Amino acid sequence: MLNNSYKMLFLLFMMIGTMISISSISWISMWMGLEINLLSFIPLMMSSKNLFSSESSLKYFLIQALASSIFFFSILLIFLMMNLKSLNFSFINLIFLISILLKMGAAPFHFWLPSVMEGLKWMNNFLLMTWQKMAPLMIISLNLNYNFIIFCIINCVIFGSLGGLNQTSLRKLLAFSSINHLGWILSGMLFNEKIWMNYFYFYIFLNFSIILMFKIFNLYFINQVFLMKNLNLIMKLFLFINLLSLGGLPPFLGFFPKWMIIELMMKNNSFFILLIIMFFSLITLYFYLRLSYSMFLFNHKNVKWNTKNIFNLTMNYKLLFMISFFSLMNLLTMNFFYFFF
């Protein structure tokens, strides 16, 4: 993605737009930062080698433009409310949150995310699932509506888990997994300012490890993962570890941020919501177990797209080994946090 200088320029402006939204002190400057981020990310989505990237870019632009217009409309209503005392602030706040959740792809406004991700390359999907959610999450944390956020949390974990059951595309699978993780992030946001940030950092790291491996082996569908039978056992083990870590299975690293949120919600007596998100997270863990067991147990012939550059991956082996090693260090990490913090 960084081969062309203009893409590096757009990547820089995309980051600047996010920083403007995060550091701004007025709603207008937040809206300006989101627009700079949007207009900078769309050229990064375009690819002459991928025929579906234009369709995904157009879908993304239309949805984001709709969300931006709703966001700007809610800002105007806030300014009107300062002069007219009769306007209902809770209704305006609801419109505001809907626009941000639509931008982020959180349920029940997630309908565009799987189809957009299906037409993008892996690194663009990584940016869409991580960096593009940073500014909306920060804005939501500044303007919470408890009842509506609980409604969105329940929808995120339900749609994010059940929506991926019948998927064969790895990109759509990660899209629904991202929706489910948003439910956990919003749950942490309700009770603590920093817990959801820590969860988001862990999510970025684990997401990067999975997407890097899918990019290296050019994997886009589940049946291609089945065909990894004849590949190196170490690489299959790396993928197995990172998939289960992203699913939140103990004792891997991905369980640690979920454990923090579980403990936080238990202290705040939110047992009903905690039961729902834990139950549906087990369904998302089934997605990763299905991939992992199929990779180890099914026997298929190897094909060309999996053997490409396999014997030339020395640096990638080292990088994936380091990432997988950190995913295995969950128990040591938890002991470190409990003894020293």
Beta strands, then each sheet from edge to edge (+ up, - down):
end
